[in-house]
Amino acid sequence: MRKILSCEFNLDTACVELRLDDGTMLSINCTAVENEVANSMYQRSALDWLIYNDPLAYTELILNGDPELYLKVVTEKEQLD
Protein backbone atom coordinates (compact mmCIF):
# COMPACT_ATOMS: atom_id res chain seq x y z
CA MET A 1 0.00 0.00 0.00
CA ARG A 2 1.35 3.38 -0.96
CA LYS A 3 1.45 6.08 1.68
CA ILE A 4 -0.39 9.40 1.18
CA LEU A 5 1.94 12.35 1.77
CA SER A 6 -0.56 15.16 1.18
CA CYS A 7 -4.27 15.41 0.59
CA GLU A 8 -6.30 18.58 0.05
CA PHE A 9 -9.43 19.82 -1.69
CA ASN A 10 -8.77 22.20 -4.58
CA LEU A 11 -11.73 24.57 -4.82
CA ASP A 12 -10.74 25.74 -8.31
CA THR A 13 -10.93 22.26 -9.84
CA ALA A 14 -13.49 20.70 -7.43
CA CYS A 15 -11.06 17.82 -6.93
CA VAL A 16 -9.36 16.23 -3.96
CA GLU A 17 -5.69 16.07 -4.87
CA LEU A 18 -3.28 13.52 -3.41
CA ARG A 19 0.45 13.08 -3.52
CA LEU A 20 1.77 9.59 -2.75
CA ASP A 21 5.16 8.56 -1.42
CA ASP A 22 6.28 7.19 -4.80
CA GLY A 23 5.71 10.58 -6.46
CA THR A 24 2.33 9.72 -7.97
CA MET A 25 -0.24 12.53 -8.07
CA LEU A 26 -3.94 11.60 -8.02
CA SER A 27 -6.96 13.81 -8.48
CA ILE A 28 -10.48 12.69 -7.50
CA ASN A 29 -13.20 14.60 -9.33
CA CYS A 30 -15.73 15.18 -6.53
CA THR A 31 -18.53 16.26 -8.87
CA ALA A 32 -18.25 13.03 -10.86
CA VAL A 33 -18.24 10.95 -7.66
CA GLU A 34 -21.36 12.72 -6.37
CA ASN A 35 -23.14 12.24 -9.70
CA GLU A 36 -22.33 8.53 -9.59
CA VAL A 37 -23.10 7.59 -5.97
CA ALA A 38 -25.33 10.27 -4.39
CA ASN A 39 -29.08 9.98 -4.98
CA SER A 40 -30.33 12.86 -2.85
CA MET A 41 -29.31 16.25 -1.54
CA TYR A 42 -28.73 14.66 1.87
CA GLN A 43 -26.21 12.21 0.44
CA ARG A 44 -24.48 15.01 -1.48
CA SER A 45 -24.35 17.03 1.73
CA ALA A 46 -22.72 14.12 3.60
CA LEU A 47 -20.06 13.83 0.90
CA ASP A 48 -19.53 17.60 0.86
CA TRP A 49 -18.99 17.61 4.61
CA LEU A 50 -16.24 15.01 4.24
CA ILE A 51 -14.65 16.86 1.31
CA TYR A 52 -14.36 20.16 3.20
CA ASN A 53 -13.70 18.87 6.72
CA ASP A 54 -11.78 15.61 6.27
CA PRO A 55 -10.49 15.15 2.70
CA LEU A 56 -8.30 12.23 3.80
CA ALA A 57 -11.32 10.29 5.08
CA TYR A 58 -13.15 11.13 1.83
CA THR A 59 -10.21 9.82 -0.18
CA GLU A 60 -10.02 6.60 1.80
CA LEU A 61 -13.78 6.11 1.44
CA ILE A 62 -13.67 6.54 -2.34
CA LEU A 63 -10.50 4.52 -2.96
CA ASN A 64 -10.88 1.74 -0.38
CA GLY A 65 -14.41 1.85 0.96
CA ASP A 66 -17.99 1.45 -0.13
CA PRO A 67 -19.43 4.96 -0.61
CA GLU A 68 -22.96 3.66 -1.32
CA LEU A 69 -23.05 1.81 2.02
CA TYR A 70 -21.60 4.81 3.87
CA LEU A 71 -24.23 7.13 2.40
CA LYS A 72 -27.01 4.69 3.21
CA VAL A 73 -25.91 4.58 6.85
CA VAL A 74 -25.31 8.31 7.41
CA THR A 75 -28.52 9.46 5.73
CA GLU A 76 -30.80 6.86 7.27
CA LYS A 77 -34.02 8.36 8.60
CA GLU A 78 -35.40 7.36 11.97
CA GLN A 79 -39.14 6.94 12.37
CA LEU A 80 -40.80 9.16 14.95
CA ASP A 81 -43.34 7.44 17.17
C-alpha atoms as one frame of an Amber mdcrd trajectory, in Angstrom:
protein
   0.000   0.000   0.000   1.352   3.385  -0.962   1.445   6.085   1.682  -0.386
   9.398   1.182   1.944  12.347   1.773  -0.558  15.158   1.183  -4.274  15.414
   0.595  -6.299  18.579   0.046  -9.426  19.821  -1.686  -8.768  22.201  -4.578
 -11.731  24.571  -4.816 -10.740  25.743  -8.311 -10.933  22.255  -9.841 -13.491
  20.697  -7.432 -11.063  17.819  -6.933  -9.362  16.228  -3.961  -5.689  16.067
  -4.874  -3.281  13.521  -3.414   0.453  13.076  -3.518   1.765   9.589  -2.747
   5.165   8.564  -1.415   6.281   7.190  -4.804   5.707  10.583  -6.463   2.326
   9.719  -7.966  -0.236  12.528  -8.073  -3.939  11.604  -8.020  -6.962  13.812
  -8.475 -10.481  12.693  -7.502 -13.204  14.600  -9.331 -15.732  15.178  -6.526
 -18.529  16.260  -8.869 -18.247  13.026 -10.859 -18.243  10.950  -7.662 -21.357
  12.724  -6.370 -23.140  12.241  -9.697 -22.332   8.531  -9.588 -23.099   7.595
  -5.971 -25.335  10.266  -4.392 -29.077   9.976  -4.976 -30.332  12.862  -2.853
 -29.306  16.250  -1.542 -28.728  14.664   1.871 -26.211  12.210   0.444 -24.477
  15.007  -1.480 -24.349  17.029   1.733 -22.721  14.122   3.599 -20.058  13.831
   0.898 -19.535  17.603   0.860 -18.990  17.614   4.612 -16.243  15.011   4.237
 -14.647  16.856   1.311 -14.363  20.158   3.197 -13.696  18.875   6.721 -11.784
  15.611   6.268 -10.495  15.147   2.700  -8.295  12.234   3.797 -11.321  10.287
   5.082 -13.151  11.130   1.835 -10.207   9.824  -0.179 -10.022   6.599   1.803
 -13.776   6.106   1.442 -13.670   6.544  -2.336 -10.502   4.524  -2.957 -10.882
   1.741  -0.381 -14.410   1.850   0.962 -17.987   1.453  -0.132 -19.434   4.964
  -0.612 -22.957   3.659  -1.316 -23.054   1.807   2.018 -21.597   4.808   3.867
 -24.232   7.129   2.398 -27.013   4.692   3.207 -25.912   4.582   6.853 -25.307
   8.314   7.414 -28.517   9.459   5.727 -30.804   6.862   7.266 -34.023   8.365
   8.602 -35.398   7.363  11.970 -39.141   6.942  12.368 -40.797   9.156  14.948
 -43.336   7.439  17.166
